[in-house]
């Protein structure tokens, strides 16, 4: 994967990927009731999305958990190889200062 040469192509790809990400976030929110928020910083500006329309509440909730306890972050990293195989990392427990507490690998 590489950066697209054309500015117009990069912008079109950005719009397409944001729409795809929003669809996935909406599906996650609707099917399991998760509160989903994300922020992107791109050459085209900052884009924030929140499924519950209250991103500040989600961020405050996240920050209070980070401050008060070690949280278990379910890291689902799907890496697509050229053959189309996907690989998934197991859960990784992360402490309040981003130190790796333990891993289930």
C-alpha positions as CSV (number, residue, x, y, z in Angstrom):
1,X,0.0,0.0,0.0
2,X,1.3,3.5,-0.8
3,X,0.1,7.1,-0.8
4,X,-1.9,7.9,-3.8
5,X,-0.2,10.4,-6.2
6,X,-3.1,12.5,-7.1
7,X,-4.6,14.9,-4.5
8,X,-8.1,14.3,-6.0
9,X,-7.6,10.6,-5.8
10,X,-6.5,10.9,-2.1
11,X,-9.5,13.0,-1.3
12,X,-11.9,10.6,-3.0
13,X,-10.3,7.6,-1.2
14,X,-10.6,9.5,2.1
15,X,-14.3,10.1,1.6
16,X,-14.9,6.5,0.5
17,X,-13.0,5.1,3.5
18,X,-14.8,7.4,6.0
19,X,-18.2,6.4,4.7
20,X,-17.1,2.7,5.0
21,X,-15.9,3.3,8.6
22,X,-19.2,5.0,9.5
23,X,-21.2,2.1,8.1
24,X,-19.1,-0.4,10.2
25,X,-19.4,1.8,13.3
26,X,-23.2,2.1,12.8
27,X,-23.5,-1.6,12.4
28,X,-21.5,-2.2,15.6
29,X,-23.7,0.3,17.5
30,X,-27.0,-1.1,16.2
31,X,-26.2,-4.9,16.4
32,X,-24.6,-5.0,19.9
33,X,-25.5,-1.6,21.4
34,X,-21.9,-0.4,21.5
35,X,-21.2,3.3,21.8
36,X,-18.7,4.0,19.0
37,X,-16.7,7.1,18.5
38,X,-13.7,7.9,16.3
39,X,-11.7,11.0,15.3
40,X,-9.6,11.2,12.1
41,X,-6.9,13.9,11.5
42,X,-6.2,14.2,7.8
43,X,-5.0,16.8,5.4
44,X,-8.7,17.5,4.8
45,X,-9.4,18.5,8.3
46,X,-10.6,16.8,11.5
47,X,-13.5,14.5,11.2
48,X,-15.3,13.2,14.4
49,X,-18.0,10.6,14.5
50,X,-20.1,9.4,17.4
51,X,-22.9,6.9,17.2
52,X,-24.7,8.3,20.3
53,X,-24.3,12.0,19.3
54,X,-22.4,12.7,22.6
55,X,-18.7,12.2,21.8
56,X,-17.6,14.2,24.9
57,X,-19.4,11.7,27.2
58,X,-17.6,8.8,25.5
59,X,-14.2,10.5,25.7
60,X,-14.7,11.4,29.4
61,X,-15.8,7.8,30.2
62,X,-12.7,6.4,28.4
63,X,-10.4,8.8,30.2
64,X,-11.8,8.1,33.6
65,X,-11.3,4.3,33.0
66,X,-7.8,4.9,31.8
67,X,-7.0,7.0,35.0
68,X,-8.5,4.6,37.5
69,X,-7.7,1.1,36.5
70,X,-6.0,-1.2,34.1
71,X,-8.3,-1.8,31.2
72,X,-8.5,-4.8,28.9
73,X,-8.3,-3.6,25.3
74,X,-9.5,-6.1,22.8
75,X,-7.1,-5.6,20.1
76,X,-8.5,-7.0,16.9
77,X,-5.8,-6.4,14.3
78,X,-6.8,-8.0,11.1
79,X,-3.8,-8.0,8.8
80,X,-4.5,-8.9,5.2
81,X,-1.7,-10.5,3.4
82,X,-1.3,-10.5,-0.4
83,X,-2.9,-14.0,-0.4
84,X,-6.0,-12.6,1.4
85,X,-5.3,-14.5,4.6
86,X,-6.2,-12.6,7.8
87,X,-4.6,-12.9,11.2
88,X,-6.0,-11.7,14.5
89,X,-4.1,-10.6,17.7
90,X,-5.4,-11.8,21.0
91,X,-6.5,-9.6,23.9
92,X,-3.8,-7.3,25.2
93,X,-4.2,-5.7,28.7
94,X,-2.9,-2.2,28.8
95,X,-2.2,-0.2,32.0
96,X,-3.1,3.4,32.6
97,X,0.2,4.7,31.2
98,X,0.0,2.6,28.0
99,X,2.4,0.0,29.4
100,X,1.7,-3.5,28.4
101,X,0.5,-5.3,31.5
102,X,0.1,-8.8,30.0
103,X,-0.7,-10.5,26.7
104,X,-2.7,-13.6,25.9
105,X,-0.6,-14.6,22.9
